[in-house]
Amino acid sequence: MPSKIRYLIFDLGGTLMHARADWSLIYEQSDQALVNSLKGHGINLDANTFRTRLDEYYQQRDKDFYETTYHLVLRELLKELGHAEVPESVLRSALDALYSVTQSNWQLESDCMETLEQLKSDQYKLGIFSNAGDDKDVQDLIESFGVRSYFDFVLTSAACFYRKPHPRAFEIALAQWNTTPDEAAMIGDSLDADILGAKQLGMTAIWLTRRAQFTDEDMQRIKPDFSLRKLTELPATLDRLSFRPA
């Protein structure tokens, strides 16, 4: 009996792509690039002040799963510092300067293209939902990797407001296909965001472990339907679903 699973939602960072190097130095460089961009428009901002505000933003979004975006963080910070009427073009240029640095640290997984080709050949419908503070950043990465044609959509929490594991994030993704949770699987590296979020909605949850960061408590609390070491194991795992009792 054919599997009901025909729709696959992928996480992006840690699943389809990975970091080349440790982020600490990259963040220093990217923050400075943003500061330098603003300085070119006569706006002085301390890089440490910006990073401190980002850390506060991270803590808040990890509590409520709402994405207020880097853009809003930057605008609100500049307003507090006396720059209330910064043009959108200036904000965007500063963020683009930041992301030009961070994007260079992302690399597509070596088995990503092979796996996407196989899944498309097997007639699966593919989409991406990425927890991300800036939609343009993710869309630019997808373009640079040359993988957009494999996906029916590339959604981000920045564009949709909700972060995984909030159920609305998954509902928004499923609505792109007008399908139901029992016909879809989520593939990702985060037990909390990807696996728990998907299972709470009744989706099949497939955990990709090679980049995963987790604790023993996480493992006790969250049980994926399948655990894979690499992407190339995914097509065979989906084939196994075809033979599971209904």
HELIX and SHEET records of a PDB file:
HELIX    1   1 TRP A   23  LYS A   39  1                                  17    
HELIX    2   2 ALA A   47  ASP A   64  1                                  18    
HELIX    3   3 THR A   69  GLU A   80  1                                  12    
HELIX    4   4 GLU A   88  GLN A  103  1                                  16    
HELIX    5   5 CYS A  112  SER A  121  1                                  10    
HELIX    6   6 ASP A  135  PHE A  145  1                                  11    
HELIX    7   7 ARG A  148  TYR A  150  5                                   3    
HELIX    8   8 SER A  157  CYS A  160  1                                   4    
HELIX    9   9 PRO A  167  ALA A  175  1                                   9    
HELIX   10  10 PRO A  181  GLU A  183  5                                   3    
HELIX   11  11 LEU A  191  LEU A  196  3                                   6    
HELIX   12  12 GLY A  197  GLN A  200  1                                   4    
HELIX   13  13 ASP A  216  ARG A  221  1                                   6    
HELIX   14  14 LEU A  231  GLU A  233  5                                   3    
HELIX   15  15 LEU A  234  LEU A  241  1                                   8    
SHEET    1   A 6 PHE A 153  THR A 156  0                                        
SHEET    2   A 6 LYS A 125  SER A 130  1                                        
SHEET    3   A 6 TYR A   7  PHE A  10  1                                        
SHEET    4   A 6 ALA A 184  GLY A 188  1                                        
SHEET    5   A 6 THR A 204  LEU A 208  1                                        
SHEET    6   A 6 PHE A 226  LEU A 228  1                                        
SHEET    1   B 2 MET A  17  ALA A  19  0                                        
SHEET    2   B 2 TRP A 106  LEU A 108 -1                                        
END                                                                             
